[in-house]
Amino acid sequence: MTLLQCHIEGLGAIGPGFADAEEFRRLVEAGRVDPSAPTPVPPPVCLPAAERRRAGTSIKLALAAGLQALEGSGHDPATLPTVFASSGGDGDNCHIICEALASNDRQISPTRFHNSVHNAPSGYWGIALGATAPSTSLCAFDASFGAGLLEAMVQVAQSREPCLLIAYDVPYPFPLGRVRAIGGAMGLALALAPDATVRSHARLTVGLGEGPCTELGDPGLEAMRRSIPAGRGLPLLRALALSEPCRVTVDYLDPLSLELEVAPCR
Amino acid sequence: MVPILISAFTVTSSLGCGQESTFHALTNGECGLIPCRFETVALNTFVGEVAGVDRVVIPPGLSAFDCRNNRLALLGLTQDGFADAVRGAVGRFGTRRVGVFIGTSTSGMLETELAYRRRDPDSGALPADFDYGGTHNCFSAGAFVRAYFGIEGPAVVVSSACSSSAKVFGNAARMIQAGLIDAAVVGGVDSLCLTTLYGFNSLELLSPRPCRPFDARRDGISIGEAAAFALLQRTPDDAGSDALFLLGIGESSDAHHMSAPHPEGLGAKAAIGAALASAGLSPAQIGYVNLHGTGTRANDAAEALAVQAVFGNAVACSSTKGSTGHTLGAAGAVEAAISLLAIRHGFMPAGVNTGILERGFELDYVRSCRHARLEAVLSNSFGFGGSNCALVFGRP
């Protein structure tokens, strides 16, 4: 079996009740994870004023989570390749466009239209940070986190260069939220590097498998894992935040799953 | 990069279904664009609509995927013996050793647009027959292709606007090189919908006539729809002298603006340079460039600067969007297929509709079809968000 390996140098985590990986760790250790808590989405201060006004929740969330992981890694964002992964992108923006197109006045704003592309956070990331490196924007429905992780790992393995993975999801408003329930807003980001450095949190090994996914003992965490596509990465985030050596199995596309081994470096 | 064998490919657009009709339309300089009569759209523009998409029947058992985008995907998959080639690869390598990498910008968005017209008048709910995952979600076409062939390997949809289905060649190549898979179905499918028609209209980027890339009087794009696919596989020892290959891929980001290219084409130039470096080729070894060439003032000006910076005026080039329209998320795969046809048949398609080239564009722009043996062809795809991708195809 082909195994992919990298080292994790930075961690970004924003979700229901937590604003970063440290807050996530404290919630998990205290057993106080609450999947119904609001997600603290910070304003995108890295963006120029015009773009800041235009950014919706999904863009803000993706950028903020990515910045956290970037900071930990110490890499230059201009030259750091990025992989964005999301199941649905900006659901609020999509809803407003669909409402307008179903009305008698089909005019939609240019900003709404260019924000409707799935790679909008990637575009804003580039503008905010002068990031001219390659960037991709992926979707695999509920397997989006796994697909993003696999792509980022493959990139690191092939290029022997670092790569930043940013997985994010936000709930759709009604009525789309009725047919595609996403249980909360969450952004997870991992700065990956090919070799161990003083900044490395852990060594991560990933292979394709077919075992059942790791369920989380904490009912609040497990609810988030199941109800938010980006939350499929929570078993990995938990292991990294707690610096726990472990093997976890993460959701991917049926019949495959991703088998992960986390070996903390410190 | 290690060259990856392209063992089959196919393309369906407003020019026709499959390689043969596309080849003839291109060598005859045909234009597939017609005045927009699509759905209830009331816009003064031309579109490249694929005939017969509504008559395509999604097989029983896959009805959750029934939407214009997946019907167009199926129409495309069933041309040129492509589906048989995929089944052959699945049989040879195994269901888990074949991947699926599809690019799209709007997926089955049209279904959602139509469903919003049928919301329950009291509750506002969407109609019960609307299937979000099968149609609207970006992954829909990827899941559909995977299910249609019974493929169980890795899969993903890239949705980076108009570079989407160029970038999937990179995803597939990396996974093959990493040893996770032996073969991959790559491609792009995008279908006409109101979001893109009214969206580009809001940006004042729709031409009221068939688009004229690189023309001095160019005034915007014509939106098209298409499905194009390629079967990539690890290169065997006995590929043969006629075999076609993916030789290189280059990707970059503009980091400039969401919907306007870098004015000096820096991102485009970086992607072209990276593609040549990846292929291990010098600019002089490229025989023809299939330009992104959408027909907007800004896009063509930026691309002209990028191409001039790398090639000078020494390379023959043209945009085929005057024939197909801009097929958005499918454009990368469509133009990959056109590049492969160009190498196989030894021709350079004309950029149709283009009258007088913009003054200052120092390009060897192909105005009428040329015939010559081609060893390597470069294809450009650039999208919103400053997402750039260039591909190099060629012979061994």
Boltz contact constraints between the chains, C-beta under 6 A:
constraints:
  - contact:
      token1: [A, 2]
      token2: [B, 179]
      max_distance: 6.0
  - contact:
      token1: [A, 2]
      token2: [B, 180]
      max_distance: 6.0
  - contact:
      token1: [A, 97]
      token2: [B, 195]
      max_distance: 6.0
  - contact:
      token1: [A, 98]
      token2: [B, 112]
      max_distance: 6.0
  - contact:
      token1: [A, 98]
      token2: [B, 113]
      max_distance: 6.0
  - contact:
      token1: [A, 98]
      token2: [B, 116]
      max_distance: 6.0
  - contact:
      token1: [A, 101]
      token2: [B, 113]
      max_distance: 6.0
  - contact:
      token1: [A, 101]
      token2: [B, 194]
      max_distance: 6.0
  - contact:
      token1: [A, 102]
      token2: [B, 116]
      max_distance: 6.0
  - contact:
      token1: [A, 102]
      token2: [B, 117]
      max_distance: 6.0
  - contact:
      token1: [A, 106]
      token2: [B, 198]
      max_distance: 6.0
  - contact:
      token1: [A, 108]
      token2: [B, 198]
      max_distance: 6.0
  - contact:
      token1: [A, 108]
      token2: [B, 202]
      max_distance: 6.0
  - contact:
      token1: [A, 110]
      token2: [B, 202]
      max_distance: 6.0
  - contact:
      token1: [A, 110]
      token2: [B, 203]
      max_distance: 6.0
  - contact:
      token1: [A, 113]
      token2: [B, 199]
      max_distance: 6.0
  - contact:
      token1: [A, 113]
      token2: [B, 202]
      max_distance: 6.0
  - contact:
      token1: [A, 114]
      token2: [B, 258]
      max_distance: 6.0
  - contact:
      token1: [A, 114]
      token2: [B, 259]
      max_distance: 6.0
  - contact:
      token1: [A, 114]
      token2: [B, 384]
      max_distance: 6.0
  - contact:
      token1: [A, 117]
      token2: [B, 161]
      max_distance: 6.0
  - contact:
      token1: [A, 117]
      token2: [B, 384]
      max_distance: 6.0
  - contact:
      token1: [A, 118]
      token2: [B, 138]
      max_distance: 6.0
  - contact:
      token1: [A, 118]
      token2: [B, 159]
      max_distance: 6.0
  - contact:
      token1: [A, 119]
      token2: [B, 160]
      max_distance: 6.0
  - contact:
      token1: [A, 119]
      token2: [B, 161]
      max_distance: 6.0
  - contact:
      token1: [A, 119]
      token2: [B, 385]
      max_distance: 6.0
  - contact:
      token1: [A, 119]
      token2: [B, 387]
      max_distance: 6.0
  - contact:
      token1: [A, 122]
      token2: [B, 385]
      max_distance: 6.0
  - contact:
      token1: [A, 123]
      token2: [B, 258]
      max_distance: 6.0
  - contact:
      token1: [A, 123]
      token2: [B, 385]
      max_distance: 6.0
  - contact:
      token1: [A, 123]
      token2: [B, 386]
      max_distance: 6.0
  - contact:
      token1: [A, 126]
      token2: [B, 253]
      max_distance: 6.0
  - contact:
      token1: [A, 126]
      token2: [B, 255]
      max_distance: 6.0
  - contact:
      token1: [A, 126]
      token2: [B, 386]
      max_distance: 6.0
  - contact:
      token1: [A, 127]
      token2: [B, 255]
      max_distance: 6.0
  - contact:
      token1: [A, 130]
      token2: [B, 255]
      max_distance: 6.0
  - contact:
      token1: [A, 131]
      token2: [B, 253]
      max_distance: 6.0
  - contact:
      token1: [A, 131]
      token2: [B, 255]
      max_distance: 6.0
  - contact:
      token1: [A, 132]
      token2: [B, 252]
      max_distance: 6.0
  - contact:
      token1: [A, 132]
      token2: [B, 253]
      max_distance: 6.0
  - contact:
      token1: [A, 132]
      token2: [B, 255]
      max_distance: 6.0
  - contact:
      token1: [A, 134]
      token2: [B, 251]
      max_distance: 6.0
  - contact:
      token1: [A, 135]
      token2: [B, 253]
      max_distance: 6.0
  - contact:
      token1: [A, 136]
      token2: [B, 158]
      max_distance: 6.0
  - contact:
      token1: [A, 136]
      token2: [B, 167]
      max_distance: 6.0
  - contact:
      token1: [A, 137]
      token2: [B, 159]
      max_distance: 6.0
  - contact:
      token1: [A, 137]
      token2: [B, 160]
      max_distance: 6.0
  - contact:
      token1: [A, 138]
      token2: [B, 156]
      max_distance: 6.0
  - contact:
      token1: [A, 139]
      token2: [B, 138]
      max_distance: 6.0
  - contact:
      token1: [A, 139]
      token2: [B, 139]
      max_distance: 6.0
  - contact:
      token1: [A, 139]
      token2: [B, 157]
      max_distance: 6.0
  - contact:
      token1: [A, 139]
      token2: [B, 159]
      max_distance: 6.0
  - contact:
      token1: [A, 140]
      token2: [B, 139]
      max_distance: 6.0
  - contact:
      token1: [A, 140]
      token2: [B, 156]
      max_distance: 6.0
  - contact:
      token1: [A, 141]
      token2: [B, 133]
      max_distance: 6.0
  - contact:
      token1: [A, 141]
      token2: [B, 137]
      max_distance: 6.0
  - contact:
      token1: [A, 141]
      token2: [B, 139]
      max_distance: 6.0
  - contact:
      token1: [A, 147]
      token2: [B, 156]
      max_distance: 6.0
  - contact:
      token1: [A, 154]
      token2: [B, 174]
      max_distance: 6.0
  - contact:
      token1: [A, 154]
      token2: [B, 175]
      max_distance: 6.0
  - contact:
      token1: [A, 154]
      token2: [B, 178]
      max_distance: 6.0
  - contact:
      token1: [A, 157]
      token2: [B, 178]
      max_distance: 6.0
  - contact:
      token1: [A, 158]
      token2: [B, 174]
      max_distance: 6.0
  - contact:
      token1: [A, 158]
      token2: [B, 177]
      max_distance: 6.0
  - contact:
      token1: [A, 175]
      token2: [B, 124]
      max_distance: 6.0
  - contact:
      token1: [A, 175]
      token2: [B, 125]
      max_distance: 6.0
  - contact:
      token1: [A, 175]
      token2: [B, 126]
      max_distance: 6.0
  - contact:
      token1: [A, 178]
      token2: [B, 125]
      max_distance: 6.0
  - contact:
      token1: [A, 179]
      token2: [B, 126]
      max_distance: 6.0
  - contact:
      token1: [A, 179]
      token2: [B, 132]
      max_distance: 6.0
  - contact:
      token1: [A, 180]
      token2: [B, 132]
      max_distance: 6.0
  - contact:
      token1: [A, 253]
      token2: [B, 155]
      max_distance: 6.0
  - contact:
      token1: [A, 255]
      token2: [B, 152]
      max_distance: 6.0
